[in-house]
Amino acid sequence: MGIRYDFIAVGPLQANCFIIYDPETREAIVVDPGDEPDRIIDTFDEKNLQVKYIICSHAHFDHVGAVPEIKEYTKAPLLIHGDEMDIYNAARDMAAFFGYDISELPSPDTILKEGDEVRIGDTLFKILHTPGHSPGGICIYGNGLLVTGDTLFAGSVGRTDFRGGSMEKLKESFKRLMSLPEETVVLPGHGPTTTIGRERKENFFNEELRY
């Protein structure tokens, strides 16, 4: 049957929260629970899912705002890249600056690094460190799926003018992702899904790499 996924665009900034699950074991990963925890939890319950991991692609407030409620409900460990901890610890202040309020965030249970793996059912997902939008931004890759957070969007990429952003690192991360198989399905942090093949042809950032 293969791995399946659902996504919910949550909060005023419509960040995509992805729920990736094995339909046989019902084990799941939830990525970027940024807001509206009740909607996310309803999906767990409707599909009878056991959440094994909560993973943050990066720690901007619109991607972590519902972490406290999701962790409390699922008791699942929270995973984040080590280079993202400064951003994570400042997420409440960043939210307040933009006029939003989020609860105090729990300490991560596992600090991720490049090459780490997580498993649901028989499927392994690999952690790719893809800085640029933020220092500890990651993508989650496996079973033909690539969850990209705000590193890569359909037709675009993440901005680099927030704290810790780097255009040069984003270019390196973009090139790395474009080397993946063209049939890879891209699940971005905002907006519609796409594929690596489509982004090779249509993403405006390919022009940026010529300069």
C-alpha contacts under 8 A as a table, 3 or more apart, distances in Angstrom:
res1	aa1	res2	aa2	distance
1	M	23	P	7.04
1	M	24	E	7.89
2	G	22	D	6.90
2	G	23	P	7.32
3	I	20	I	7.08
3	I	21	Y	5.87
3	I	22	D	5.00
3	I	23	P	6.72
3	I	123	T	7.79
3	I	143	N	7.17
4	R	20	I	5.83
4	R	21	Y	5.45
4	R	22	D	6.37
4	R	23	P	6.89
5	Y	18	F	6.81
5	Y	19	I	5.46
5	Y	20	I	4.25
5	Y	21	Y	6.03
6	D	18	F	5.87
6	D	19	I	5.20
6	D	20	I	6.57
7	F	16	N	6.15
7	F	17	C	5.40
7	F	18	F	4.39
7	F	19	I	6.01
8	I	15	A	7.99
8	I	16	N	5.56
8	I	17	C	5.23
8	I	18	F	6.68
8	I	39	R	7.96
8	I	40	I	7.34
9	A	14	Q	4.73
9	A	15	A	5.18
9	A	16	N	4.38
9	A	17	C	6.20
9	A	190	H	7.64
10	V	13	L	7.21
10	V	14	Q	4.75
10	V	15	A	5.35
10	V	16	N	6.32
10	V	17	C	6.93
10	V	34	G	6.58
10	V	35	D	5.42
10	V	36	E	5.96
11	G	14	Q	5.16
11	G	15	A	6.71
11	G	34	G	7.08
11	G	35	D	5.16
11	G	36	E	6.38
11	G	62	D	7.24
13	L	62	D	6.77
14	Q	190	H	6.59
15	A	34	G	6.70
15	A	62	D	6.32
15	A	63	H	6.50
15	A	189	G	5.69
15	A	190	H	5.06
15	A	191	G	7.95
16	N	32	D	7.18
16	N	34	G	7.97
16	N	188	P	7.16
16	N	189	G	5.02
16	N	190	H	5.39
16	N	191	G	7.46
17	C	30	V	7.14
17	C	31	V	5.74
17	C	32	D	5.06
17	C	33	P	5.24
17	C	34	G	6.82
17	C	40	I	7.95
17	C	63	H	7.72
17	C	189	G	7.49
18	F	29	I	8.00
18	F	30	V	5.75
18	F	31	V	5.12
18	F	32	D	6.88
18	F	33	P	7.86
18	F	187	L	7.95
19	I	28	A	6.62
19	I	29	I	5.78
19	I	30	V	4.56
19	I	31	V	6.43
20	I	28	A	5.44
20	I	29	I	5.22
20	I	30	V	6.44
21	Y	26	R	6.13
21	Y	27	E	5.54
21	Y	28	A	4.08
21	Y	29	I	6.38
21	Y	49	L	7.56
21	Y	120	I	7.05
22	D	25	T	5.67
22	D	26	R	5.17
22	D	27	E	5.53
22	D	28	A	6.50
22	D	120	I	6.39
22	D	121	G	5.86
23	P	26	R	5.19
23	P	27	E	7.73
24	E	121	G	7.67
25	T	121	G	5.91
26	R	47	K	7.89
26	R	48	N	6.76
26	R	49	L	4.86
26	R	50	Q	5.93
27	E	49	L	5.90
27	E	50	Q	4.85
27	E	51	V	5.86
27	E	52	K	6.30
27	E	120	I	5.56
27	E	121	G	6.45
28	A	49	L	6.25
28	A	50	Q	5.83
28	A	51	V	4.57
28	A	52	K	5.73
28	A	53	Y	7.13
28	A	120	I	6.34
29	I	51	V	5.70
29	I	52	K	5.90
29	I	53	Y	4.97
29	I	54	I	6.03
29	I	55	I	7.28
29	I	120	I	7.53
30	V	33	P	6.97
30	V	51	V	6.96
30	V	53	Y	6.43
30	V	54	I	5.03
30	V	55	I	6.31
31	V	54	I	5.95
31	V	55	I	4.83
31	V	56	C	5.72
31	V	57	S	6.93
32	D	54	I	7.67
32	D	55	I	6.38
32	D	56	C	4.94
32	D	57	S	6.38
32	D	58	H	7.92
32	D	63	H	4.69
32	D	64	V	5.87
32	D	67	V	7.97
32	D	149	G	7.87
33	P	37	P	7.19
33	P	40	I	7.54
33	P	56	C	7.82
33	P	63	H	5.81
33	P	64	V	5.64
33	P	65	G	6.73
33	P	66	A	5.23
33	P	67	V	5.82
33	P	70	I	7.41
34	G	37	P	7.99
34	G	61	F	6.86
34	G	62	D	4.79
34	G	63	H	3.85
34	G	64	V	4.43
34	G	65	G	4.37
34	G	66	A	4.95
34	G	67	V	6.96
35	D	62	D	6.88
35	D	63	H	7.50
35	D	64	V	7.46
35	D	65	G	5.25
35	D	66	A	4.69
36	E	39	R	5.70
36	E	40	I	6.81
36	E	66	A	6.69
37	P	40	I	5.05
37	P	41	I	6.02
37	P	66	A	5.53
37	P	69	E	6.36
37	P	70	I	6.42
38	D	41	I	5.10
38	D	42	D	6.03
39	R	42	D	5.11
39	R	43	T	6.56
40	I	43	T	5.30
40	I	44	F	6.72
41	I	44	F	5.05
41	I	45	D	6.32
41	I	70	I	7.22
41	I	73	Y	7.92
42	D	45	D	5.10
42	D	46	E	5.95
43	T	46	E	5.10
43	T	47	K	6.14
44	F	47	K	5.49
44	F	48	N	5.78
44	F	49	L	4.98
44	F	50	Q	7.40
44	F	51	V	7.80
45	D	48	N	4.89
45	D	49	L	6.49
46	E	49	L	7.98
50	Q	74	T	7.73
51	V	54	I	7.51
51	V	74	T	6.28
51	V	76	A	6.23
52	K	76	A	5.48
52	K	77	P	7.20
52	K	120	I	7.53
53	Y	76	A	5.35
53	Y	77	P	5.44
53	Y	78	L	6.30
53	Y	79	L	7.15
54	I	67	V	7.93
54	I	71	K	7.48
54	I	76	A	6.37
54	I	77	P	6.10
54	I	78	L	4.79
54	I	79	L	6.10
55	I	78	L	5.94
55	I	79	L	4.81
55	I	80	I	6.14
56	C	59	A	6.41
56	C	63	H	7.01
56	C	64	V	6.80
56	C	78	L	7.84
56	C	79	L	6.49
56	C	80	I	5.49
57	S	63	H	7.81
57	S	80	I	7.19
57	S	137	G	5.62
57	S	138	I	5.06
57	S	139	C	6.35
57	S	140	I	7.92
57	S	148	T	7.16
57	S	149	G	5.18
57	S	150	D	7.87
58	H	63	H	7.08
58	H	80	I	7.27
58	H	81	H	7.76
58	H	84	E	6.58
58	H	88	Y	7.92
58	H	134	S	6.90
58	H	136	G	6.37
58	H	137	G	4.78
58	H	138	I	6.70
58	H	149	G	6.96
58	H	150	D	7.93
59	A	63	H	6.23
59	A	64	V	5.93
59	A	84	E	6.58
59	A	85	M	7.87
59	A	87	I	5.81
59	A	88	Y	4.80
59	A	91	A	6.69
60	H	63	H	5.65
60	H	64	V	6.58
60	H	87	I	6.89
60	H	88	Y	7.02
60	H	91	A	5.92
60	H	94	M	7.63
61	F	64	V	5.20
61	F	65	G	5.41
61	F	91	A	5.11
61	F	92	R	6.84
61	F	94	M	6.76
61	F	95	A	5.64
61	F	102	I	7.72
62	D	65	G	5.85
62	D	95	A	7.90
63	H	66	A	7.94
64	V	67	V	5.35
64	V	91	A	7.97
65	G	68	P	7.54
65	G	102	I	5.51
65	G	103	S	7.16
65	G	105	L	7.99
66	A	69	E	5.61
66	A	70	I	6.22
66	A	102	I	7.73
67	V	70	I	5.15
67	V	71	K	5.86
67	V	105	L	6.88
67	V	106	P	7.75
68	P	71	K	5.31
68	P	72	E	6.09
68	P	103	S	7.00
68	P	104	E	7.34
68	P	105	L	5.81
68	P	106	P	6.27
69	E	72	E	5.09
69	E	73	Y	6.15
70	I	73	Y	5.17
70	I	74	T	6.01
70	I	75	K	7.93
71	K	74	T	5.30
71	K	75	K	5.17
71	K	76	A	5.85
71	K	77	P	7.32
71	K	78	L	7.38
72	E	75	K	5.55
77	P	108	P	7.32
77	P	109	D	5.41
77	P	110	T	7.17
78	L	107	S	7.87
78	L	108	P	4.95
78	L	109	D	5.16
78	L	110	T	6.38
79	L	108	P	5.81
79	L	109	D	6.14
79	L	110	T	4.86
79	L	111	I	5.94
79	L	112	L	6.40
80	I	84	E	7.02
80	I	85	M	7.75
80	I	108	P	6.66
80	I	110	T	6.72
80	I	111	I	5.39
80	I	112	L	5.49
81	H	84	E	5.51
81	H	85	M	7.28
81	H	111	I	5.36
81	H	112	L	4.27
81	H	113	K	5.77
81	H	129	H	7.94
81	H	136	G	5.32
81	H	137	G	7.15
81	H	138	I	7.18
82	G	85	M	5.73
82	G	111	I	5.27
82	G	112	L	5.98
82	G	113	K	6.77
82	G	136	G	6.52
83	D	86	D	7.38
83	D	135	P	5.66
83	D	136	G	4.28
84	E	87	I	5.39
84	E	88	Y	6.12
84	E	134	S	7.28
84	E	135	P	5.84
84	E	136	G	4.12
84	E	137	G	6.92
85	M	88	Y	4.84
85	M	89	N	5.99
85	M	136	G	7.80
86	D	89	N	5.21
86	D	90	A	6.31
87	I	90	A	5.11
87	I	91	A	6.06
87	I	163	R	7.81
88	Y	91	A	5.15
89	N	92	R	7.51
89	N	105	L	7.94
90	A	93	D	5.37
90	A	94	M	6.24
91	A	94	M	4.99
91	A	95	A	6.08
92	R	95	A	5.04
92	R	96	A	6.20
92	R	101	D	6.99
92	R	102	I	5.99
92	R	103	S	7.41
92	R	104	E	7.16
93	D	96	A	5.05
93	D	97	F	6.18
94	M	97	F	5.08
94	M	98	F	6.55
95	A	98	F	5.27
95	A	99	G	6.28
95	A	100	Y	4.88
95	A	101	D	5.96
95	A	102	I	6.90
96	A	99	G	4.86
96	A	100	Y	5.00
96	A	101	D	5.75
97	F	100	Y	7.40
108	P	111	I	6.86
112	L	116	D	6.54
112	L	127	I	7.71
113	K	116	D	5.90
113	K	127	I	7.16
113	K	128	L	7.99
113	K	129	H	6.96
114	E	127	I	5.72
114	E	128	L	5.33
114	E	129	H	5.13
115	G	126	K	5.95
115	G	127	I	5.29
115	G	128	L	6.21
115	G	129	H	7.99
116	D	126	K	5.86
116	D	127	I	5.28
117	E	124	L	6.30
117	E	125	F	5.44
117	E	126	K	4.49
117	E	127	I	6.00
118	V	124	L	5.70
118	V	125	F	5.29
118	V	126	K	6.65
119	R	122	D	6.86
119	R	123	T	5.54
119	R	124	L	4.48
119	R	125	F	6.15
120	I	123	T	5.51
120	I	124	L	6.75
123	T	142	G	7.34
123	T	143	N	6.90
124	L	142	G	6.23
124	L	143	N	7.71
125	F	140	I	6.19
125	F	141	Y	5.24
125	F	142	G	4.45
125	F	143	N	7.46
126	K	140	I	5.76
126	K	141	Y	5.16
126	K	142	G	6.29
127	I	138	I	6.55
127	I	139	C	6.01
127	I	140	I	4.98
127	I	141	Y	6.52
128	L	138	I	5.44
128	L	139	C	5.07
128	L	140	I	6.24
128	L	141	Y	7.24
129	H	136	G	6.83
129	H	137	G	6.20
129	H	138	I	4.52
129	H	139	C	6.52
130	T	136	G	7.26
130	T	137	G	5.36
130	T	138	I	4.98
130	T	139	C	6.50
130	T	151	T	7.05
130	T	169	K	7.86
130	T	170	L	7.32
130	T	173	S	4.96
131	P	134	S	5.55
131	P	135	P	4.88
131	P	136	G	5.68
131	P	137	G	4.92
131	P	138	I	6.98
131	P	151	T	7.65
131	P	165	G	7.76
131	P	166	S	7.60
131	P	169	K	5.82
131	P	170	L	6.04
131	P	173	S	6.49
132	G	135	P	6.21
132	G	137	G	7.30
132	G	151	T	7.14
132	G	158	G	7.96
132	G	160	T	6.33
132	G	164	G	7.80
132	G	165	G	5.14
132	G	166	S	4.59
132	G	167	M	5.93
132	G	168	E	7.14
132	G	169	K	4.68
132	G	170	L	3.80
132	G	171	K	7.54
132	G	173	S	7.14
133	H	137	G	6.85
133	H	150	D	6.61
133	H	151	T	5.95
133	H	158	G	5.44
133	H	159	R	5.73
133	H	160	T	4.91
133	H	161	D	7.99
133	H	162	F	7.54
133	H	164	G	7.60
133	H	165	G	4.91
133	H	166	S	6.61
133	H	167	M	7.89
133	H	170	L	6.50
134	S	137	G	5.35
134	S	160	T	7.34
134	S	162	F	7.51
134	S	163	R	7.25
134	S	164	G	5.34
134	S	165	G	4.83
134	S	166	S	7.44
135	P	164	G	5.46
135	P	165	G	6.45
135	P	166	S	7.95
137	G	149	G	7.57
137	G	150	D	8.00
137	G	151	T	7.31
138	I	148	T	6.98
138	I	149	G	7.26
138	I	151	T	7.99
139	C	146	L	6.55
139	C	147	V	5.37
139	C	148	T	4.61
139	C	149	G	6.65
139	C	151	T	7.92
140	I	145	L	7.88
140	I	146	L	5.59
140	I	147	V	5.04
140	I	148	T	6.82
141	Y	144	G	7.30
141	Y	145	L	5.72
141	Y	146	L	4.52
141	Y	147	V	6.54
142	G	145	L	5.38
142	G	146	L	6.68
144	G	183	E	7.33
144	G	184	T	4.89
144	G	185	V	6.16
145	L	184	T	5.70
145	L	185	V	4.92
145	L	186	V	6.20
145	L	187	L	7.26
146	L	184	T	6.71
146	L	185	V	6.04
146	L	186	V	4.90
146	L	187	L	5.92
147	V	186	V	6.04
147	V	187	L	4.60
147	V	188	P	5.92
147	V	189	G	7.78
148	T	151	T	5.60
148	T	152	L	5.72
148	T	153	F	7.71
148	T	186	V	6.85
148	T	187	L	6.07
148	T	188	P	4.95
148	T	189	G	6.46
149	G	152	L	6.98
149	G	187	L	7.71
149	G	188	P	5.23
149	G	189	G	4.08
149	G	190	H	7.68
150	D	153	F	6.82
150	D	157	V	6.83
150	D	158	G	4.94
150	D	188	P	6.50
150	D	189	G	5.07
150	D	190	H	7.18
151	T	157	V	5.64
151	T	158	G	5.10
151	T	170	L	7.31
151	T	173	S	7.74
151	T	174	F	7.55
151	T	188	P	7.84
152	L	156	S	6.34
152	L	157	V	4.46
152	L	158	G	6.25
152	L	174	F	7.27
152	L	188	P	6.25
152	L	189	G	7.96
153	F	156	S	4.92
153	F	157	V	5.24
153	F	158	G	7.26
153	F	188	P	5.31
153	F	189	G	7.20
153	F	190	H	6.88
153	F	191	G	7.03
153	F	192	P	7.89
153	F	193	T	7.94
153	F	194	T	7.91
154	A	157	V	7.90
154	A	188	P	7.44
154	A	191	G	7.10
154	A	192	P	6.50
154	A	193	T	6.62
154	A	194	T	5.66
154	A	199	E	6.80
154	A	203	N	7.04
155	G	199	E	6.29
155	G	202	E	6.03
155	G	203	N	4.05
155	G	204	F	6.06
155	G	205	F	7.87
156	S	203	N	5.64
156	S	204	F	6.12
156	S	205	F	6.39
157	V	205	F	7.07
159	R	162	F	7.37
159	R	165	G	7.65
160	T	164	G	7.84
160	T	165	G	4.30
160	T	166	S	5.49
160	T	167	M	5.94
160	T	170	L	7.85
161	D	165	G	5.76
161	D	166	S	7.71
162	F	165	G	5.51
166	S	169	K	5.32
166	S	170	L	6.13
167	M	170	L	4.98
167	M	171	K	6.20
168	E	171	K	5.20
168	E	172	E	6.51
169	K	172	E	5.05
169	K	173	S	6.17
170	L	173	S	5.00
170	L	174	F	5.98
171	K	174	F	5.08
171	K	175	K	6.20
171	K	209	L	6.88
172	E	175	K	5.23
172	E	176	R	6.28
173	S	176	R	5.07
173	S	177	L	6.32
174	F	177	L	5.20
174	F	178	M	6.21
175	K	178	M	5.12
175	K	179	S	6.55
176	R	179	S	5.37
176	R	180	L	7.34
177	L	180	L	5.58
177	L	196	I	7.59
178	M	181	P	7.97
178	M	182	E	7.94
178	M	196	I	6.19
178	M	199	E	7.69
178	M	200	R	6.41
180	L	184	T	7.04
180	L	196	I	6.98
181	P	184	T	5.61
181	P	196	I	6.86
181	P	197	G	7.51
182	E	195	T	6.62
182	E	196	I	4.68
182	E	197	G	3.93
182	E	198	R	7.57
183	E	195	T	6.10
183	E	196	I	6.34
183	E	197	G	6.13
184	T	195	T	5.49
184	T	196	I	5.58
184	T	197	G	7.58
185	V	193	T	7.19
185	V	194	T	5.98
185	V	195	T	4.51
185	V	196	I	6.71
186	V	193	T	5.64
186	V	194	T	5.07
186	V	195	T	5.06
186	V	196	I	6.62
187	L	192	P	7.65
187	L	193	T	5.11
187	L	194	T	6.97
188	P	191	G	6.76
188	P	192	P	7.20
188	P	193	T	6.33
194	T	198	R	6.75
194	T	199	E	7.38
195	T	198	R	5.26
195	T	199	E	6.33
196	I	199	E	5.08
196	I	200	R	6.17
197	G	200	R	5.23
197	G	201	K	6.67
198	R	201	K	5.28
198	R	202	E	5.92
198	R	203	N	7.67
199	E	202	E	5.02
199	E	203	N	4.75
200	R	203	N	6.30
200	R	206	N	7.32
203	N	206	N	6.03
204	F	207	E	5.77
204	F	208	E	7.26
205	F	208	E	4.91
205	F	209	L	6.59
206	N	209	L	5.36
206	N	210	R	7.18
207	E	210	R	5.49
207	E	211	Y	7.62
208	E	211	Y	5.83
